[in-house]
C-alpha cells in the first residue's frame, strides 16, 4: 500500500482548509480509497506519481477545470487523472467525491498481466467528467462497505481491482512520441515472462534470471524494473499470487498443494503472504467465490 504521504492528490486536498476527509483506507495491492467533501475551494495537481480515479457522489455542479470552464461536474461524473498530469480546479458550491489512488507499480502489473504489454509503452488517458454507469456502480458499492471491517476487505479489494481493470481495458493507449531506451530487449522480456510463469513453483534466484540475459545481478535488476515497472521479486510474487487466485477459484486443490505449486515453502507462509496482499486468507478467498456461484 502506498503511504498517504506519497499520494500528492490526497495531500493537496488534505492540506486545504475547505476540504474534509470523511474516510480513507488502504485496500492493498497499491490501491487506496478515500471519500472527500469540499466547498468553495481551488486545487492544483502538479505531476503526481500515482494515478487517480474519481467519481462525483453529490454536488459538483459548480466545479470545473480552469482550462475547461464551460464543462461542469455533476453527480455520477467520472474523472481519470493519470500520473504526471497537470490540472487546476475551481470548486464553487459543495461537492462530495470518491477517489481511488493507484500506485505506478500496480498500473505496471496490470499492463503486464491484463494487457500483456510493456508498461512504459502505455499511458492512461486523461479524461474529465465522462459517463460510465458500470464504474459508478462499482464506486457506489465500494462506498457502501465498511473499509475497516476485516470481513468486507476482500470485497472492497475486489471492487477496487475491477475499477482499475476496467480503466486499463478502456482508457490505456500507446504512449505518444515514445522513444523506448534502455531496458531489456523484447525477446528477452518474452523469455523471462514465459520462464517465470513456467517455474512459479521453483526457488528462482536473481542470478538465475540475470544469467538468462547475460547480465550482472545489479544491471539485470535495474533493466528489469525499467522494462516491467516492478523489481524482479515483486513481479515474481505478484505472478505467484495471481496463479494462486486462479487455483483457489477454479480447483479444489488443498491449500498445501496450492502453496507448493506457487512457490511457497509452507501453507502458513502462503497464508501470511496471501493475507498481506489480498486482505483475506486463501480459505476465506475460496469461500467467497464458492458463495457467489
C-alpha positions as CSV (number, residue, x, y, z in Angstrom):
1,X,0.0,0.0,0.0
2,X,1.4,3.4,-0.9
3,X,1.8,5.7,2.1
4,X,-0.7,8.5,2.2
5,X,2.3,10.9,2.5
6,X,3.3,9.9,-1.0
7,X,-0.1,10.5,-2.6
8,X,0.1,14.0,-3.9
9,X,-3.6,14.4,-4.8
10,X,-4.6,13.2,-1.4
11,X,-2.1,15.5,0.3
12,X,-3.3,18.5,-1.8
13,X,-6.9,18.0,-0.6
14,X,-5.8,17.2,2.9
15,X,-3.9,20.5,3.2
16,X,-6.9,22.6,2.1
17,X,-8.9,24.3,4.9
18,X,-12.1,23.7,3.0
19,X,-11.8,20.0,2.1
20,X,-12.7,17.3,4.6
21,X,-11.7,13.7,4.5
22,X,-14.6,11.5,5.5
23,X,-12.7,8.3,5.5
24,X,-9.8,6.5,3.7
25,X,-8.3,3.0,3.7
26,X,-5.5,1.1,2.0
27,X,-7.0,-1.8,0.0
28,X,-3.7,-3.5,-0.5
29,X,-2.0,-4.1,-3.9
30,X,-1.1,-0.4,-4.2
31,X,-4.7,0.8,-4.1
32,X,-6.1,3.4,-1.6
33,X,-9.7,4.6,-1.4
34,X,-10.8,8.0,0.0
35,X,-14.1,9.8,0.4
36,X,-14.0,13.6,0.4
37,X,-16.3,16.6,0.7
38,X,-15.2,20.1,-0.3
39,X,-16.7,23.6,-0.8
40,X,-15.6,26.9,-2.3
41,X,-12.1,25.8,-3.0
42,X,-9.4,25.8,-5.6
43,X,-7.0,22.9,-6.2
44,X,-3.9,22.3,-8.4
45,X,-2.2,19.0,-9.1
46,X,1.4,19.1,-10.4
47,X,2.7,15.8,-11.8
48,X,1.6,13.3,-9.2
49,X,3.5,10.0,-9.3
50,X,0.3,8.0,-8.8
51,X,-2.9,7.7,-10.9
52,X,-6.3,8.9,-9.5
53,X,-9.8,7.6,-10.5
54,X,-12.5,10.0,-9.3
55,X,-16.3,9.7,-9.0
56,X,-18.6,12.6,-8.1
57,X,-21.1,11.4,-5.5
58,X,-23.0,14.6,-4.8
59,X,-23.0,18.2,-5.9
60,X,-20.2,19.4,-8.1
61,X,-22.4,21.3,-10.5
62,X,-20.2,24.4,-9.9
63,X,-16.9,22.5,-10.3
64,X,-14.8,22.9,-13.4
65,X,-11.2,22.8,-14.7
66,X,-9.6,26.2,-15.4
67,X,-8.8,25.1,-18.9
68,X,-12.3,23.8,-19.5
69,X,-14.5,26.5,-17.8
70,X,-17.7,25.6,-19.8
71,X,-17.7,22.0,-18.7
72,X,-19.1,21.4,-15.2
73,X,-19.3,18.3,-13.0
74,X,-22.4,16.7,-11.5
75,X,-23.3,13.5,-9.5
76,X,-22.2,10.4,-11.4
77,X,-19.5,12.0,-13.4
78,X,-16.1,10.4,-13.5
79,X,-12.5,11.7,-14.0
80,X,-9.3,9.9,-14.8
81,X,-6.2,11.7,-13.7
82,X,-3.0,9.9,-14.7
83,X,0.3,10.1,-13.1
84,X,2.3,13.1,-14.3
85,X,-0.7,15.2,-15.4
86,X,-1.2,18.9,-14.6
87,X,-4.6,20.3,-13.7
88,X,-6.2,23.2,-11.9
89,X,-9.7,23.1,-10.5
90,X,-12.3,25.6,-9.2
91,X,-14.9,24.3,-6.7
92,X,-18.0,26.6,-6.5
93,X,-20.6,25.4,-4.0
94,X,-20.3,21.9,-2.5
95,X,-19.0,18.6,-3.7
96,X,-18.7,15.1,-2.4
97,X,-16.4,12.7,-4.3
98,X,-14.7,9.3,-4.1
99,X,-11.1,8.7,-5.1
100,X,-9.2,5.6,-5.9
101,X,-5.4,6.1,-5.9
102,X,-3.4,3.6,-7.9
103,X,0.4,3.1,-7.5
104,X,2.6,3.1,-10.6
105,X,3.6,-0.4,-9.6
106,X,0.0,-1.7,-9.7
107,X,-0.6,0.1,-13.0
108,X,2.6,-1.6,-14.4
109,X,1.5,-5.0,-13.2
110,X,-2.0,-4.5,-14.8
111,X,-0.3,-3.7,-18.1
112,X,1.7,-6.9,-17.9
113,X,-0.9,-9.3,-16.6
114,X,-4.1,-7.9,-18.1
115,X,-2.9,-6.3,-21.4
116,X,0.3,-8.4,-21.9
117,X,2.0,-5.1,-22.8
118,X,5.2,-3.4,-21.6
119,X,4.1,-0.7,-19.1
120,X,6.4,2.0,-20.4
121,X,4.8,1.8,-23.8
122,X,1.4,2.7,-22.4
123,X,-0.2,5.6,-20.8
124,X,-3.5,6.2,-19.0
125,X,-5.6,8.7,-20.9
126,X,-6.7,11.8,-19.0
127,X,-10.5,12.3,-19.1
128,X,-12.8,14.7,-17.3
129,X,-16.5,14.4,-16.5
130,X,-17.3,11.4,-18.5
131,X,-20.1,8.8,-18.1
132,X,-19.7,5.1,-17.3
133,X,-22.6,3.7,-15.3
134,X,-20.8,0.4,-14.6
135,X,-17.9,2.3,-13.0
136,X,-20.2,4.5,-11.0
137,X,-22.0,1.4,-9.6
138,X,-18.6,-0.1,-8.6
139,X,-17.7,3.1,-6.7
140,X,-21.1,3.2,-5.0
141,X,-20.7,-0.5,-4.0
142,X,-17.3,0.4,-2.6
143,X,-18.7,3.3,-0.6
144,X,-21.4,1.1,0.9
145,X,-18.7,-1.1,2.6
146,X,-17.0,-0.6,5.9
147,X,-13.4,-0.4,4.8
148,X,-12.1,-1.2,8.3
149,X,-14.2,-4.3,8.7
150,X,-12.0,-7.4,8.0
151,X,-15.0,-9.4,6.7
152,X,-15.5,-6.8,4.0
153,X,-11.9,-6.3,3.0
154,X,-11.9,-8.9,0.3
155,X,-15.0,-7.4,-1.5
156,X,-13.5,-3.9,-1.2
157,X,-10.2,-5.0,-2.7
158,X,-12.0,-6.9,-5.5
159,X,-14.1,-3.8,-6.4
160,X,-11.0,-1.7,-6.4
161,X,-9.3,-4.1,-8.8
162,X,-12.4,-4.1,-11.0
163,X,-12.3,-0.3,-11.2
164,X,-8.7,-0.4,-12.2
165,X,-9.1,-3.3,-14.7
166,X,-12.0,-1.6,-16.4
167,X,-9.9,1.6,-16.7
168,X,-6.9,-0.3,-18.1
169,X,-9.1,-2.0,-20.7
170,X,-10.9,1.1,-21.8
171,X,-8.5,4.1,-21.3
172,X,-5.0,2.9,-21.7
173,X,-3.3,3.6,-25.0
174,X,0.1,3.8,-26.7
175,X,2.3,6.5,-25.2
176,X,2.6,9.3,-27.7
177,X,6.1,10.2,-29.0
178,X,7.5,7.2,-27.2
179,X,11.2,6.5,-27.7
180,X,12.0,3.4,-25.7
181,X,15.5,3.5,-24.4
182,X,17.3,1.0,-22.1
183,X,15.6,-1.9,-20.5
184,X,15.7,-5.5,-21.8
185,X,15.3,-6.4,-25.5
186,X,11.8,-7.6,-26.5
187,X,12.9,-11.2,-27.0
188,X,14.5,-11.3,-23.5
189,X,11.3,-9.9,-21.9
190,X,9.2,-12.6,-23.6
191,X,11.7,-15.3,-22.5
192,X,11.6,-14.1,-18.9
193,X,7.8,-13.9,-18.7
194,X,7.5,-17.4,-20.1
195,X,10.2,-18.8,-17.9
196,X,8.8,-17.3,-14.7
197,X,5.3,-18.5,-15.4
198,X,6.6,-22.0,-16.1
199,X,8.7,-22.1,-12.9
200,X,6.4,-20.5,-10.3
201,X,6.9,-23.5,-8.0
202,X,10.7,-23.3,-8.2
203,X,13.1,-21.3,-5.9
204,X,14.2,-18.8,-8.6
205,X,17.2,-16.6,-7.9
206,X,18.2,-13.2,-9.2
207,X,21.4,-14.7,-10.5
208,X,19.5,-17.3,-12.4
209,X,17.3,-14.8,-14.2
210,X,20.2,-12.4,-14.8
211,X,22.2,-15.3,-16.3
212,X,19.4,-15.8,-18.9
213,X,20.2,-12.2,-20.1
214,X,24.0,-12.4,-19.7
215,X,23.9,-9.5,-17.2
216,X,25.2,-9.0,-13.7
217,X,22.5,-9.1,-11.0
218,X,22.9,-5.3,-10.5
219,X,22.3,-4.4,-14.1
220,X,19.6,-7.0,-14.6
221,X,17.6,-5.7,-11.6
222,X,17.8,-2.2,-12.9
223,X,16.9,-3.1,-16.5
224,X,14.1,-5.5,-15.4
225,X,12.4,-2.7,-13.5
226,X,12.9,-0.3,-16.4
227,X,11.2,-2.8,-18.7
228,X,8.4,-4.1,-16.4
229,X,7.8,-1.3,-13.9
230,X,8.4,-3.6,-11.0
231,X,11.6,-5.1,-9.4
232,X,12.0,-8.8,-10.1
233,X,11.0,-10.0,-6.6
234,X,7.7,-8.1,-6.7
235,X,6.9,-9.3,-10.2
236,X,7.5,-12.9,-9.2
237,X,5.4,-12.6,-6.0
238,X,2.6,-11.0,-8.0
239,X,2.6,-13.8,-10.6
240,X,2.6,-16.4,-7.8
241,X,-0.3,-14.9,-6.0
242,X,-2.2,-14.4,-9.3
243,X,-1.7,-18.1,-10.0
244,X,-2.9,-19.0,-6.5
245,X,-6.0,-16.9,-7.0
246,X,-6.8,-18.9,-10.2
247,X,-6.3,-22.2,-8.4
248,X,-8.4,-21.1,-5.4
249,X,-11.2,-20.0,-7.7
250,X,-11.1,-22.9,-10.2
251,X,-10.0,-26.0,-8.4
252,X,-10.5,-27.9,-5.2
253,X,-6.8,-28.5,-4.6
254,X,-5.8,-28.5,-0.9
255,X,-4.2,-25.3,0.3
256,X,-0.9,-27.1,1.0
257,X,-0.7,-28.2,-2.6
258,X,-1.5,-24.8,-4.0
259,X,1.2,-23.3,-1.7
260,X,3.8,-25.6,-3.1
261,X,2.7,-25.2,-6.7
262,X,3.0,-21.4,-6.3
263,X,6.5,-21.4,-4.8
264,X,5.7,-21.0,-1.1
265,X,7.7,-23.1,1.3
266,X,4.6,-23.9,3.5
267,X,0.9,-23.4,3.8
268,X,1.5,-21.0,6.7
269,X,3.9,-18.9,4.7
270,X,1.5,-18.9,1.8
271,X,-1.4,-17.8,4.0
272,X,0.6,-15.0,5.6
273,X,1.7,-13.5,2.2
274,X,-1.7,-14.0,0.7
275,X,-3.4,-12.2,3.6
276,X,-0.9,-9.3,3.4
277,X,-1.7,-8.7,-0.2
278,X,-5.3,-9.7,-0.7
279,X,-6.7,-8.9,2.8
280,X,-8.1,-12.4,3.4
281,X,-6.8,-15.9,4.0
282,X,-6.8,-18.3,1.0
283,X,-9.6,-20.2,2.6
284,X,-11.7,-17.1,3.0
285,X,-10.9,-16.1,-0.6
286,X,-12.0,-19.5,-1.9
287,X,-15.2,-19.5,0.2
288,X,-16.2,-16.0,-1.1
289,X,-16.2,-17.3,-4.7
290,X,-17.9,-20.5,-3.8
291,X,-20.7,-18.5,-2.2
292,X,-21.1,-16.4,-5.4
293,X,-21.8,-19.5,-7.6
